[in-house]
């Protein structure tokens, strides 16, 4: 009889199976380092025997089947830890050098930009509070201005002009009143100081409103999203469940965190002249937990849609068929 198994017994494993064996050995090392996992001896022998036959020409079809079954059982045992998550978290040795895992680079990136976002928030918040204090001190000044302003009011007014100079990026709020005075008379020129005072105050109030309703809620939402991502990364690195595929979701979450903060600023718009911490706190919470906000929005939309459908489905009331019977004559 002709031996049909000789050719099968003298072949080398393909590259895919070689990578699978190396990954299996790495998963076995993970199980050994974590004492809470118990592995079947048959599974360990299936992977180690395949590793021993890699450089030999005694690889058979039965070895391949045994390797696949052993790796499948080992992968189900360590799940949600995967070989991708182990490679992303545990440092690897390449040519005698320790290579930094991708999780370390990701954590460094998010940590750096979280601190940068926090600094931007502190700068914007302090700039807001400084302008808010100046506006409060000048709102009580009666206009049009008559006579010389008190020293403290004059100091606040000069600081407000400098404050406007900053957010206008070096531009000055100069009113061309000379040409207007030549056309309309001397009354406009005599009220130049009053008009400039009102113009600076109105400009500062408008910019303050923009900061309060749009910019600050957006930054608070972004900071909440950054903190959520850092907390998730910390948990995943500890449990060795982080993988590079999660990076796309984290980047999208930052965008959604900004949008959630702005949406909260629209719904909880504080009144001008008061610094309400509740909208800013809600903007931070919305950025941290975007699922809650968008779940509430979905429920509101679903309820509105159901009410609209019920209104369309309600039949019109039939006309009354009761008729009066004339009394007998």
The 8 nearest C-alpha neighbors of each residue, nearest first, counted from 0:
[[1, 2, 3, 4, 5, 6, 7, 8],
 [0, 2, 3, 4, 5, 6, 7, 8],
 [1, 3, 4, 5, 0, 6, 7, 8],
 [4, 2, 5, 1, 6, 7, 0, 8],
 [3, 5, 7, 2, 6, 8, 59, 9],
 [6, 4, 8, 7, 3, 2, 9, 10],
 [5, 7, 9, 8, 4, 10, 3, 2],
 [8, 6, 4, 5, 9, 59, 10, 60],
 [7, 9, 59, 57, 5, 6, 58, 10],
 [10, 8, 56, 57, 6, 7, 5, 58],
 [9, 11, 56, 58, 7, 8, 57, 12],
 [10, 12, 56, 58, 13, 9, 55, 57],
 [13, 11, 16, 58, 10, 14, 17, 53],
 [14, 12, 15, 16, 17, 11, 18, 10],
 [13, 15, 17, 16, 18, 12, 19, 11],
 [16, 14, 18, 17, 13, 19, 12, 20],
 [15, 17, 19, 18, 14, 13, 20, 12],
 [16, 18, 14, 20, 19, 15, 21, 13],
 [19, 17, 21, 15, 16, 20, 22, 14],
 [20, 18, 16, 22, 17, 21, 23, 15],
 [19, 21, 23, 17, 22, 18, 50, 16],
 [22, 20, 18, 24, 23, 19, 25, 17],
 [21, 23, 25, 19, 20, 24, 18, 26],
 [22, 24, 20, 26, 25, 21, 19, 70],
 [25, 23, 27, 21, 26, 22, 20, 28],
 [24, 26, 22, 28, 23, 27, 21, 29],
 [25, 27, 29, 23, 28, 24, 22, 30],
 [28, 26, 24, 30, 29, 25, 23, 31],
 [27, 29, 31, 25, 26, 30, 32, 24],
 [28, 30, 26, 32, 27, 31, 33, 25],
 [31, 29, 27, 33, 28, 32, 36, 26],
 [30, 32, 28, 29, 33, 27, 34, 36],
 [31, 33, 29, 30, 34, 28, 27, 35],
 [34, 32, 30, 31, 35, 36, 29, 28],
 [33, 35, 36, 32, 31, 30, 37, 29],
 [34, 36, 33, 37, 30, 32, 31, 38],
 [37, 35, 34, 30, 33, 38, 77, 31],
 [38, 36, 35, 39, 34, 30, 76, 31],
 [39, 37, 40, 36, 42, 43, 30, 73],
 [38, 40, 42, 41, 43, 37, 73, 44],
 [39, 41, 43, 42, 44, 38, 45, 37],
 [40, 42, 44, 39, 43, 45, 69, 38],
 [43, 41, 69, 45, 39, 40, 44, 46],
 [44, 42, 40, 45, 46, 41, 47, 39],
 [43, 45, 47, 41, 42, 46, 48, 40],
 [44, 46, 42, 43, 48, 66, 47, 69],
 [47, 45, 49, 43, 44, 48, 66, 50],
 [46, 48, 50, 44, 49, 45, 43, 51],
 [49, 47, 51, 50, 45, 46, 44, 52],
 [48, 50, 46, 52, 47, 51, 45, 53],
 [51, 49, 47, 48, 53, 52, 20, 46],
 [50, 52, 48, 49, 53, 47, 54, 55],
 [53, 51, 55, 49, 50, 54, 58, 48],
 [52, 54, 50, 55, 51, 49, 12, 17],
 [55, 53, 52, 56, 51, 11, 50, 57],
 [56, 54, 52, 57, 53, 11, 58, 51],
 [57, 55, 9, 11, 10, 58, 54, 8],
 [56, 58, 9, 8, 55, 59, 10, 52],
 [59, 57, 8, 56, 11, 10, 12, 52],
 [60, 58, 8, 62, 61, 7, 57, 63],
 [59, 61, 63, 62, 64, 7, 58, 8],
 [60, 62, 64, 59, 63, 65, 58, 66],
 [63, 61, 65, 59, 60, 64, 66, 58],
 [62, 64, 66, 60, 61, 65, 67, 59],
 [65, 63, 61, 67, 66, 62, 68, 60],
 [64, 66, 62, 68, 63, 67, 45, 61],
 [67, 65, 63, 69, 64, 68, 45, 46],
 [66, 68, 70, 64, 69, 65, 71, 63],
 [67, 69, 71, 65, 66, 70, 64, 72],
 [70, 68, 42, 66, 72, 71, 67, 45],
 [69, 71, 73, 67, 72, 68, 74, 66],
 [72, 70, 68, 74, 73, 69, 67, 75],
 [71, 73, 75, 69, 70, 74, 76, 68],
 [74, 72, 70, 76, 75, 71, 69, 77],
 [73, 75, 71, 76, 77, 72, 70, 78],
 [76, 74, 72, 78, 73, 77, 71, 79],
 [75, 77, 73, 74, 78, 72, 38, 36],
 [76, 78, 80, 74, 75, 79, 73, 81],
 [79, 77, 80, 75, 76, 74, 81, 73],
 [78, 80, 81, 240, 77, 75, 239, 76],
 [79, 81, 78, 240, 77, 239, 84, 82],
 [82, 80, 84, 83, 79, 78, 85, 74],
 [81, 83, 85, 84, 86, 22, 26, 80],
 [84, 82, 86, 81, 85, 242, 87, 243],
 [85, 83, 242, 87, 241, 81, 240, 86],
 [86, 84, 82, 88, 87, 83, 89, 239],
 [85, 87, 83, 84, 88, 89, 82, 100],
 [86, 88, 84, 101, 100, 85, 102, 242],
 [89, 87, 85, 102, 100, 86, 84, 236],
 [88, 90, 85, 86, 87, 100, 91, 239],
 [91, 89, 100, 99, 98, 97, 88, 92],
 [90, 92, 98, 97, 89, 93, 100, 99],
 [93, 91, 97, 96, 95, 98, 94, 90],
 [92, 94, 96, 95, 97, 91, 98, 90],
 [95, 93, 96, 92, 97, 98, 91, 90],
 [94, 96, 93, 92, 97, 98, 91, 90],
 [97, 95, 93, 92, 94, 98, 91, 99],
 [96, 98, 92, 91, 93, 90, 99, 95],
 [99, 97, 91, 90, 92, 96, 100, 93],
 [98, 100, 90, 97, 101, 103, 91, 104],
 [101, 99, 87, 90, 102, 88, 103, 89],
 [100, 102, 87, 104, 103, 105, 99, 88],
 [103, 101, 105, 88, 100, 104, 87, 106],
 [104, 102, 106, 101, 105, 100, 107, 99],
 [103, 105, 107, 101, 102, 106, 108, 100],
 [106, 104, 102, 108, 107, 103, 101, 109],
 [105, 107, 103, 109, 108, 104, 110, 102],
 [106, 108, 104, 110, 105, 109, 111, 103],
 [109, 107, 105, 111, 106, 110, 104, 112],
 [108, 110, 106, 112, 111, 107, 113, 105],
 [109, 111, 113, 107, 108, 112, 106, 114],
 [112, 110, 108, 114, 109, 113, 107, 115],
 [111, 113, 115, 109, 114, 110, 116, 108],
 [114, 112, 110, 116, 115, 111, 225, 109],
 [113, 115, 117, 112, 111, 116, 118, 110],
 [114, 116, 112, 118, 113, 117, 119, 111],
 [117, 115, 119, 113, 118, 114, 112, 120],
 [116, 118, 120, 114, 115, 119, 113, 121],
 [117, 119, 121, 115, 120, 116, 122, 114],
 [120, 118, 116, 122, 117, 121, 123, 115],
 [119, 121, 117, 123, 118, 122, 124, 116],
 [120, 122, 124, 118, 119, 123, 125, 117],
 [121, 123, 119, 125, 124, 120, 126, 118],
 [124, 122, 126, 120, 121, 125, 127, 119],
 [125, 123, 121, 127, 126, 122, 120, 128],
 [124, 126, 128, 122, 127, 123, 121, 129],
 [127, 125, 123, 129, 124, 128, 122, 130],
 [126, 128, 124, 130, 125, 129, 131, 123],
 [129, 127, 131, 125, 130, 126, 132, 124],
 [128, 130, 126, 132, 131, 127, 125, 133],
 [131, 129, 133, 127, 132, 128, 134, 126],
 [130, 132, 128, 134, 129, 133, 127, 135],
 [133, 131, 135, 129, 130, 134, 128, 136],
 [132, 134, 130, 136, 135, 131, 155, 159],
 [133, 135, 137, 131, 136, 132, 138, 130],
 [136, 134, 132, 138, 133, 137, 131, 272],
 [135, 137, 133, 134, 138, 132, 139, 155],
 [138, 136, 134, 139, 140, 135, 133, 152],
 [137, 139, 135, 140, 136, 134, 141, 200],
 [140, 138, 137, 141, 136, 135, 134, 142],
 [139, 141, 137, 138, 142, 144, 136, 152],
 [142, 140, 139, 143, 144, 138, 145, 137],
 [143, 141, 144, 140, 193, 145, 197, 196],
 [142, 144, 193, 141, 145, 190, 194, 192],
 [143, 145, 142, 193, 141, 146, 192, 190],
 [146, 144, 143, 147, 142, 148, 141, 193],
 [145, 147, 144, 148, 149, 143, 192, 193],
 [146, 148, 149, 145, 144, 153, 150, 152],
 [147, 149, 153, 152, 150, 146, 144, 145],
 [150, 148, 152, 151, 153, 147, 154, 146],
 [149, 151, 153, 152, 154, 148, 155, 147],
 [150, 152, 154, 153, 149, 155, 148, 156],
 [153, 151, 155, 149, 154, 150, 156, 148],
 [152, 154, 156, 150, 151, 155, 148, 149],
 [155, 153, 151, 157, 152, 156, 150, 158],
 [156, 154, 158, 152, 153, 157, 133, 159],
 [155, 157, 159, 153, 158, 154, 152, 160],
 [156, 158, 160, 154, 159, 155, 153, 161],
 [159, 157, 161, 155, 160, 156, 162, 154],
 [158, 160, 162, 156, 161, 157, 155, 163],
 [159, 161, 157, 163, 158, 162, 164, 156],
 [160, 162, 164, 158, 159, 163, 157, 165],
 [163, 161, 159, 165, 164, 160, 158, 130],
 [164, 162, 160, 165, 161, 166, 167, 159],
 [163, 165, 161, 167, 169, 162, 166, 171],
 [166, 164, 168, 162, 163, 167, 169, 161],
 [165, 167, 168, 163, 164, 162, 169, 206],
 [166, 168, 164, 170, 165, 169, 163, 171],
 [169, 167, 166, 165, 170, 164, 163, 171],
 [168, 170, 164, 167, 165, 171, 166, 163],
 [169, 171, 167, 168, 164, 172, 165, 163],
 [172, 170, 173, 164, 169, 167, 163, 160],
 [171, 173, 174, 170, 199, 164, 198, 163],
 [174, 172, 171, 175, 195, 176, 170, 198],
 [175, 173, 176, 172, 195, 191, 194, 177],
 [174, 176, 177, 173, 178, 179, 180, 191],
 [177, 175, 179, 178, 174, 180, 188, 191],
 [176, 178, 180, 179, 175, 181, 188, 174],
 [177, 179, 181, 180, 176, 175, 182, 183],
 [178, 180, 176, 182, 177, 181, 183, 175],
 [181, 179, 184, 177, 183, 182, 188, 178],
 [180, 182, 178, 179, 184, 183, 177, 185],
 [183, 181, 179, 180, 184, 178, 177, 185],
 [182, 184, 180, 179, 181, 185, 187, 186],
 [185, 183, 180, 186, 181, 182, 187, 188],
 [184, 186, 188, 187, 180, 189, 183, 181],
 [187, 185, 189, 188, 184, 190, 180, 183],
 [188, 186, 190, 189, 185, 180, 191, 184],
 [187, 189, 191, 185, 190, 180, 186, 176],
 [188, 190, 186, 187, 191, 185, 192, 193],
 [191, 189, 187, 193, 188, 192, 194, 186],
 [190, 192, 188, 194, 193, 189, 195, 187],
 [191, 193, 195, 194, 190, 196, 144, 189],
 [194, 192, 196, 143, 190, 144, 191, 195],
 [193, 195, 197, 191, 196, 192, 198, 190],
 [196, 194, 198, 192, 197, 193, 191, 199],
 [195, 197, 193, 199, 194, 198, 192, 200],
 [198, 196, 200, 194, 195, 199, 201, 193],
 [197, 199, 195, 201, 200, 196, 194, 202],
 [200, 198, 202, 196, 197, 201, 203, 195],
 [199, 201, 197, 203, 198, 202, 204, 196],
 [202, 200, 204, 198, 203, 199, 197, 205],
 [203, 201, 205, 199, 204, 200, 198, 206],
 [202, 204, 200, 206, 201, 205, 207, 199],
 [205, 203, 207, 201, 202, 206, 208, 200],
 [206, 204, 208, 202, 207, 203, 201, 209],
 [205, 207, 209, 203, 208, 204, 210, 202],
 [208, 206, 204, 210, 205, 209, 203, 211],
 [207, 209, 211, 205, 206, 210, 212, 204],
 [210, 208, 206, 212, 207, 211, 213, 205],
 [211, 209, 214, 207, 208, 213, 215, 212],
 [210, 212, 208, 209, 215, 213, 207, 214],
 [213, 211, 209, 264, 210, 208, 268, 214],
 [212, 214, 209, 210, 216, 215, 261, 211],
 [213, 215, 210, 217, 216, 218, 212, 211],
 [214, 216, 218, 217, 210, 211, 213, 219],
 [217, 215, 260, 219, 282, 261, 218, 264],
 [216, 218, 260, 257, 261, 220, 214, 215],
 [219, 217, 221, 215, 220, 216, 222, 120],
 [220, 218, 283, 216, 222, 221, 217, 282],
 [221, 219, 286, 260, 283, 256, 257, 223],
 [222, 220, 257, 218, 224, 256, 223, 219],
 [221, 223, 225, 219, 224, 220, 218, 226],
 [224, 222, 287, 286, 283, 220, 226, 221],
 [223, 225, 287, 286, 221, 227, 256, 222],
 [226, 224, 222, 228, 227, 223, 113, 221],
 [225, 227, 229, 223, 228, 224, 230, 222],
 [226, 228, 224, 230, 225, 287, 229, 231],
 [229, 227, 231, 225, 226, 230, 232, 224],
 [230, 228, 232, 226, 231, 227, 233, 225],
 [229, 231, 233, 227, 232, 228, 226, 234],
 [232, 230, 228, 234, 233, 229, 227, 235],
 [233, 231, 229, 235, 230, 234, 236, 228],
 [232, 234, 230, 236, 231, 235, 229, 237],
 [235, 233, 231, 237, 232, 236, 238, 230],
 [236, 234, 240, 241, 232, 238, 237, 233],
 [235, 237, 239, 233, 238, 234, 241, 232],
 [236, 238, 234, 235, 239, 233, 240, 232],
 [237, 239, 235, 236, 240, 234, 80, 241],
 [240, 238, 236, 237, 235, 241, 84, 80],
 [239, 241, 235, 80, 84, 238, 79, 236],
 [242, 240, 235, 84, 239, 236, 87, 243],
 [243, 241, 84, 244, 245, 87, 83, 240],
 [242, 244, 245, 246, 87, 241, 101, 102],
 [245, 243, 246, 242, 247, 248, 241, 83],
 [246, 244, 248, 243, 247, 242, 249, 241],
 [245, 247, 249, 244, 248, 243, 250, 242],
 [248, 246, 250, 249, 245, 251, 244, 243],
 [247, 249, 251, 245, 246, 250, 252, 244],
 [250, 248, 252, 246, 251, 247, 228, 245],
 [251, 249, 247, 253, 252, 248, 246, 254],
 [252, 250, 248, 254, 253, 249, 255, 247],
 [251, 253, 249, 255, 250, 254, 256, 248],
 [252, 254, 256, 250, 251, 255, 224, 221],
 [255, 253, 251, 257, 256, 252, 258, 250],
 [254, 256, 252, 258, 257, 253, 259, 251],
 [257, 255, 286, 220, 253, 259, 221, 224],
 [258, 256, 221, 217, 220, 260, 254, 255],
 [257, 259, 255, 261, 260, 256, 262, 254],
 [258, 260, 256, 262, 261, 257, 285, 286],
 [261, 259, 220, 282, 217, 216, 263, 257],
 [260, 262, 264, 217, 258, 263, 216, 259],
 [263, 261, 259, 265, 264, 260, 258, 266],
 [262, 264, 260, 266, 261, 265, 282, 267],
 [265, 263, 261, 267, 262, 212, 268, 266],
 [266, 264, 262, 263, 268, 267, 261, 212],
 [265, 267, 263, 264, 268, 262, 278, 261],
 [268, 266, 264, 278, 265, 263, 269, 277],
 [267, 269, 264, 265, 266, 212, 270, 278],
 [270, 268, 267, 275, 271, 273, 278, 274],
 [269, 271, 273, 272, 268, 274, 275, 208],
 [272, 270, 273, 269, 208, 274, 204, 207],
 [271, 273, 270, 274, 131, 135, 134, 204],
 [274, 272, 271, 275, 270, 269, 131, 276],
 [273, 275, 276, 272, 269, 271, 211, 270],
 [274, 276, 277, 273, 269, 278, 279, 270],
 [275, 277, 279, 278, 280, 274, 281, 269],
 [276, 278, 280, 279, 275, 281, 267, 282],
 [279, 277, 281, 280, 267, 276, 282, 264],
 [280, 278, 282, 276, 281, 277, 216, 283],
 [279, 281, 277, 283, 282, 278, 276, 284],
 [280, 282, 284, 278, 283, 279, 285, 277],
 [281, 283, 260, 279, 285, 220, 280, 216],
 [282, 284, 220, 219, 223, 280, 286, 281],
 [285, 283, 287, 281, 286, 282, 288, 280],
 [286, 284, 282, 289, 288, 287, 283, 259],
 [287, 285, 220, 256, 223, 224, 283, 284],
 [288, 286, 223, 224, 284, 285, 227, 289],
 [289, 287, 285, 290, 286, 291, 284, 292],
 [288, 290, 285, 292, 291, 286, 287, 293],
 [291, 289, 293, 288, 292, 294, 285, 295],
 [290, 292, 294, 289, 293, 288, 295, 285],
 [293, 291, 295, 289, 294, 290, 285, 296],
 [292, 294, 296, 295, 290, 291, 297, 289],
 [293, 295, 297, 291, 296, 292, 290, 298],
 [296, 294, 298, 292, 293, 297, 299, 291],
 [295, 297, 293, 299, 294, 298, 300, 292],
 [298, 296, 294, 300, 295, 299, 301, 293],
 [299, 297, 301, 295, 300, 296, 302, 294],
 [300, 298, 296, 302, 297, 301, 303, 295],
 [299, 301, 303, 297, 298, 302, 304, 296],
 [302, 300, 298, 304, 303, 299, 297, 305],
 [303, 301, 305, 299, 304, 300, 298, 306],
 [302, 304, 300, 306, 301, 305, 299, 307],
 [303, 305, 301, 307, 302, 306, 300, 308],
 [306, 304, 308, 302, 307, 303, 301, 309],
 [307, 305, 309, 303, 308, 304, 310, 302],
 [306, 308, 304, 310, 305, 309, 303, 311],
 [309, 307, 305, 311, 310, 306, 312, 304],
 [310, 308, 312, 306, 311, 307, 313, 305],
 [309, 311, 307, 308, 312, 313, 306, 305],
 [310, 312, 308, 309, 313, 307, 314, 306],
 [313, 311, 309, 310, 308, 314, 307, 315],
 [312, 314, 310, 311, 309, 315, 308, 316],
 [315, 313, 312, 316, 311, 317, 310, 309],
 [314, 316, 317, 313, 318, 312, 311, 310],
 [315, 317, 314, 318, 319, 313, 320, 312],
 [318, 316, 315, 319, 320, 314, 321, 313],
 [319, 317, 320, 316, 315, 321, 322, 314],
 [318, 320, 321, 317, 322, 316, 323, 315],
 [321, 319, 322, 318, 317, 323, 316, 324],
 [322, 320, 319, 323, 318, 324, 317, 325],
 [323, 321, 320, 324, 319, 325, 318, 326],
 [322, 324, 325, 321, 326, 320, 319, 327],
 [325, 323, 326, 322, 327, 321, 328, 320],
 [324, 326, 323, 327, 328, 322, 321, 320],
 [325, 327, 328, 324, 323, 322, 321, 320],
 [328, 326, 325, 324, 323, 322, 321, 320],
 [327, 326, 325, 324, 323, 322, 321, 320]]
